[in-house]
Amino acid sequence: MGKFVERRTCRRFEVPGAVVRYRSSWYPLPGDSFSLPCRVLNLSKGGLAFESQERLTPGKKIVACLIIPGADPIKLRGWVKWYGYSTDEMTVAAGIEFKPFGIGLGGNPMEALERLRELDEKFGEDEVAVMQAKEEPNPVRDHLF
């Protein structure tokens, strides 16, 4: 049929050493605590993917604490968008979509969005350079297959 269309509007990037801790936000109980640190696979201004330690049901509301080495943690509200194997198919992963920014108590603060923008500028790749690198001839790729 038709081609696959990428619906994401934010570019994804990796932050070396980044981890996330999360907990349910449906009915947080006084004894509820954040999970153990989980490795962040990629991040964008719209969400993040991470190695999951437990099965997370899509639609589950969570609070995530994004921990970047050498910086203050960023607390973000969102919901589980997907759950399955990571790209290497060796670990289980989950994807979180962030709630909107700047919307009262139920959303995320604008300060969190500004921090994500800073991370995007620092760790995001220049999309034009990435496309040019993909178009450069590669003798192994172009001649062995």
N, C-alpha and C positions, 0 to 999 in steps of 0.2 A: 504494500500500500504506500503511504506517504513516508517521508523521512521523519526521523525522531526530531522533535523540536525541544530545545533546552528552554525550560520555563524559568530558570533562575535569572534574576536580574542583577545580582551582586556577584562579583568575581570571588572565587575561593582562593585562599592562600594558607600556607602552613607557618606556624610559629614554633621554632625549635624549643623543646622543653615544656610546651604548654600542656597543662592538665586541667581537667574539670571535675568538680565534685557536684553532686546533684541530690535533690530530695523532692518528694512529692509536694505539690502545693494545693492539692484538693482540700484536704483537712489536716493541716500540719498539727501534730500533737506535740505537747511539751517535750516529750522524750525523743521526738524525731531528730535525727542528725543527718548530716550530709554523708554521701557514700565515700568510699575510699577514692583517692585520686585516680582518674582514668585518662589515658593518653588522648589528646586531641589529634584527630586525623587531618582535619581542615576546618577553616573558619571563614565566615564572611559577615557582612553587616546584617545579613538576614537570618543566620543560623550557624550551627556547627555540627560536625560529625565527630564521634569519639568511640573508642573501644569500650564496650559495655561489659559490666561485670554481672549483670542480671538481665533477664528478659524484660524489655520495656514495651508496653502496649501502645501502639500509635493512638494519639489523641490524649494521652495522659499528660496532665499539666504538671510542670516541674519548675523548680527554681534551680538555676545552675550558677555555680561560683567558678568563673573562669580565672585560672591562676597562671599568670605570665611571669617567668623568671625576672626578678629585679623590678617588679611593678606591683602596685596594689591590686588585689583581686577585683574582678568586675562581677557584680551580681546581676543576673539576667533572668527574666521570666519567659517561659515559652511552653511549647508542648512537643511531645514526641511525634515526629512526622513519619519516620520509618524505622524499621528494625530488621537487621539481617546480617549477612556476612560483609566484612570489609572488602576493599578492593583486592587485597591479597588472598582473600578467601581462606585465611588461616585464623582469623579472629572474628568475634561477633561485634557488630558495631550498631550504633543508633544515630539518628539524625534529629536534631532539635531545630524547630523554627521559632525564632524569637517573636514575642508579642510586639505590637506597635510601640514606637518610642514617643514619649511626650504625652501620653494619655493617662492622666490621673493615677489612681491606686492600682488599677488592673494591668497597666502597661509597664514599660521600662523607662527609666529616666533618660533625658536627652544627654546627660553627662556620659552615660554608658555608650550611646551612639557615637559621641565624639571620641571616646577611647578606641572604639572599634575602627573608626575612620583613621585614627593615627596608626593603628596596627596595620591597616590596609596599605597606607602610604609607605610604611616601613618595610613590610614583608611581602606585599603584593608584587607580582611580576608585571612588567610592562607588557600589555597584551600584544602590541605591535611587534615587539622583539620576539615574543614567544611564537607568533605566527610566522615570522621570517625564519626563525630557527627550524620550524617544521618544514618549510619549503626548501631549505638548503639540501642539496644532494647528499645522500648518505650511502657510500659504496656498499656497506653491508646490507642495509635495508633494501636498496634499489636493485642490487644485482643477484642476491642469493634467493630471492623469493619470487 
